[in-house]
Amino acid sequence: MIAPAWPSSRKIARTAFESSSVASGWRQVPEEVPIAFSFYGTTHAVMMATPADLEDFATGFCLSEGIVGSAIEIETINIVPVTDGIDLQVTLAADARARLKVRRRQMAGPVGCGLCGIESIEEVMRPLPSLGRATPSFTAEDITRAAALLARQQPMNDQTRAMHAAGFYTPGGGVIAAREDVGRHNALDKLAGHLARNGHVGSTGAVVVTSRVSVEMVQKTAIIGAPLLIAISAPTALALDVAERAGLSVAALVRGDSFELFTHPGRIRNGQPIHVA
């Protein structure tokens, strides 16, 4: 279907103060709206997000939440405007629909722990796909180049200075896809959905993000199948524990030609990374 278009940002009046001067004018700010994920008349989760790339968002959300195992298990995505938000109405293939029913029965009683669609602490720490050793290697230059190239593919952030981005980098092709959102998790879900819908194989490249490395970012990267996660900010200790177990290399705090490598350093060849003091 052709997705309806919603504005991703709008102009807001503002007053700028600088030193002793005051000036009136306008600032382009991002939109942030409630976006619901619904299955067969029941809402599964509601996220605050930028209303762009919504079919990618629905696909990536279903993949990262384990509702589907591949994009082919999603039959339709209907994008429906509702009062004060957007409802993404998803229908699934038979196997995925059966898994969703089981999951809903499990969610009927327990107290939630605050993550979308997650009903227990054990599921938050669910096992991830093993990224193994049969994956590409990268150079230190790949890592710094990926971050630099992603910065050039953020048109909404150029306008608003308030957006996160997630991109997919391949050593031979650069950043071949990027998605933006006010939420870092949303941007990565949108990227995952785009990759899945267009037949890109996650194991052929690296995920690069404009945020810190949290557990959720590690989990989503592992589900994409990328062996390397590159970030401009720092990781949490738990995120590194999960990345180590999953076989994911994490390079973070990328600044110019400097970065810090935390897990599975064997994938980085042809020179040592420069560590920031």
N, C-alpha and C positions, 0 to 999 in steps of 0.2 A: 504494500500500500504506500501511497505518497503521504508522508507524515505532515500534519499541520505544522506551520511555523509559528513559534512564539518568540518574542524578542528576548535575547539573552542579556541585554543591558538597557538602561535608559538614562537620560540626562536628569540630574537633580540640581536644583539651585543650591549654591554654597557661598560662603564668605571666606576668603583666604586671608590669613594674617601672616606677614613676614616682616620681621624686624619692626619698623615703625609704620609700615604701610598696610592698608586694608583694601581689598578689592573684591567686588561681587562678580559672580560668574556661574559657570556650570561645571559639574563633574559627572562623567560617565560612570555609573555604578552597576554592578551585576545584578541580575534578577535572581532571587532565591525563592522557590515555590515548593509546596508540598507535592510530592510525586508518589502515588500509591502503586504498589504492585499487587494486582488482583488475579485470582485464579477461580474461574467458574462462580463468580458472584461473591467471593469472599476475599477480603483484603488480607494479604500476607504481611506486608510491611509498608511503612510510609517513610520516605527519605526527603530531607530538605536538599534541593539540588538546583542546578542551572537547567532551564528547560531547552536543552539542545542535545542532539544525538540520542534521542530517546529510545529508538529501537536498539541501538548499541547498548544503552544503559540497561534495558530490560534483559537483553541476552546475557550481558556480562554479570548482572546480578544473579540470574538463574544459575549460571555456571559457578560463580564463586560461593553461592549458598548451597551448592550440591543438589539443587532441584533438578537439573539436567546434567547429563554427562557430556553432551555435545550440542552444538547449535541446531543440529538436524532434529532434535527432540522437541524443538519449539515449532508448533504448527502455525500460529498466528500471533501477532501483537497488534492490538487495537489501541490507538492513542485517543483518549476521550477527555475533553475538557469537562471539569466539574467545578462547583462553586469553590473559588479560592485555590484551585489546584488542577492537577492532571492525574487521570487514572490510566495506568498501563495495564490493559486487560489481556492476559496471556493464556493461550490454550496450548496443551501439551500432547505429545504422542502417548500412546497407551502405557508404556513402561514408566515413563516419567510421571504420568498422572497417578499411577499406582503408588509410586514412591512418595509423592506429595501427600496422598491420603494417609499413609502410614505416619508420615512426619506430623501431620495435623493431629492425629490421635495421640501421639506422644506429647504434643504441646498442650493438650486439653487440661492437664492438671498441674504440672510443676510450676514453681515460681520462676519467672524468667530472670536472667542475669544482666539484661540490658542491651544485648546485641541482637540485631535483626534476625528473626527466625531461629534463634539459638535458645534451647530450653535447658541447658545444663552446662556447668563448668567443664565437664568432660568433653562436650562437643566443641567448646571454644578451642580446646587443645587437641582437636581431632587429628589423626594421622594425615600426612600430606603425601602426594605422589613423590617418590624418590627421583631426584633429577639425575642420579647415576653419574657415570664417567663418560658415557658416549655423547658428549656435548661439545660445542665449539669452544676454542680457547680465545682469549682476548688479549690485546696489548694494553699497556698503561695509556697509550694514546687513544685507543678506542674509548676508554672510560671518560677521559676529559673531552674528547670530541663529541661523544653522545650528549653530555650535559650542555655543551656549547650549541649544538644543533637544535636541541629541544628548545632552548631559549629563543630561537628564531621562528618557532612554530607555535606561538602563543598569541594569536591576534586579539583574543578577548582580554588577556592580561595586559597587552599593550595599551588597550583602551581604558581599563579599569584599575589595574595594579592590585587586583583582589582575587586572582584565580590561581588554582593549582593546575598542573598539567602532568600527564603521563604519556610517555612515548615508547615506541618499540624500535630498537636500534639493531641493525645487522652490520657486521664488519665490512661487507661489500656494498651495502646500499645506504648507509647512514640511517637517520630517523625516518623510517618509511611510513609511520602512522603516529598521530598524536591526538589526544583528546583533552579538553579543558573542563573544569567545573569548580564551583566554589568549595567543594569538598574534595579532599585528596583521595578518599576511598572511591567516591563517585567517578572521578577522572579515571582511576585505574579500572573500575568496572566497565566504563565506556570503552576504554582501550581494549579490554579483554573481549567485549562483545564485538567490536569492529574486527579484531583479528579472527575470531571464530566465524563470523559471518562472511568473511572474505577469503577464507581458506589459508591464512598464514599459520605457519607451524611455529609454536612458541619456542621450541628447542633450538631454533636457528639463530636466535638473537638474545638481546638483553632488554629488560625493562628499565627505563630511566624516569625518575620522578622529581618533582620540585619540592618535596616535603621531607619530613623526618621518616625514619624507617620504624614503623610500628609492627606489632605482631600481624595485624590484618593485612598490611602491605606485603609482608613476607608470604602469608598464606595465599593471597591473590596471585602473586607472582609465581608461586609454585604450581598453582592450579593452571595458570597459563602455560607452564612448562618451560619458562625461561630459566637458564642456569645462572644468570647474573642479574642482580638488582643494583642499580646505580642511583644515588640520591645526593641532593645538594646539602641536606641537613644530617643530623646525627641519628644513630639507631638507639633503641632501648636494649637493655640487657636481655630481656625475654625474647625480643625479636631475633637477636643473634643466637640464642639457644635454639629456637625453632628453625632458623636458617641452617645452623650446623647439622641438625638432625635430618633435614630435608635434602641436604647436599647443595644448598644454594650459596653462591658466592655473593657477598655484600660489600660494595664499595660505596663509601659515604663521605660527606663533608667535602664534596668536589668544589674546589676553588681554583679557577684557572687551570694550571697544569699540575695542581696538587690534589691529593685525595688520601683517604685512609682505607685500607683493605682489612676486613675483619674475619671473614670466614672463607674456607676453601680457596686459599691463595694459588693453588696449582693451576687454575684456569688462566692466570695472568702471566703472559710470557714476554720475552724481549724487553727486559728492563724491569727495575724495581719501582714501585710507586713511591712518591715522595710523601712522607707523613707530616701532617701539620702538628706543630708543637702545641 
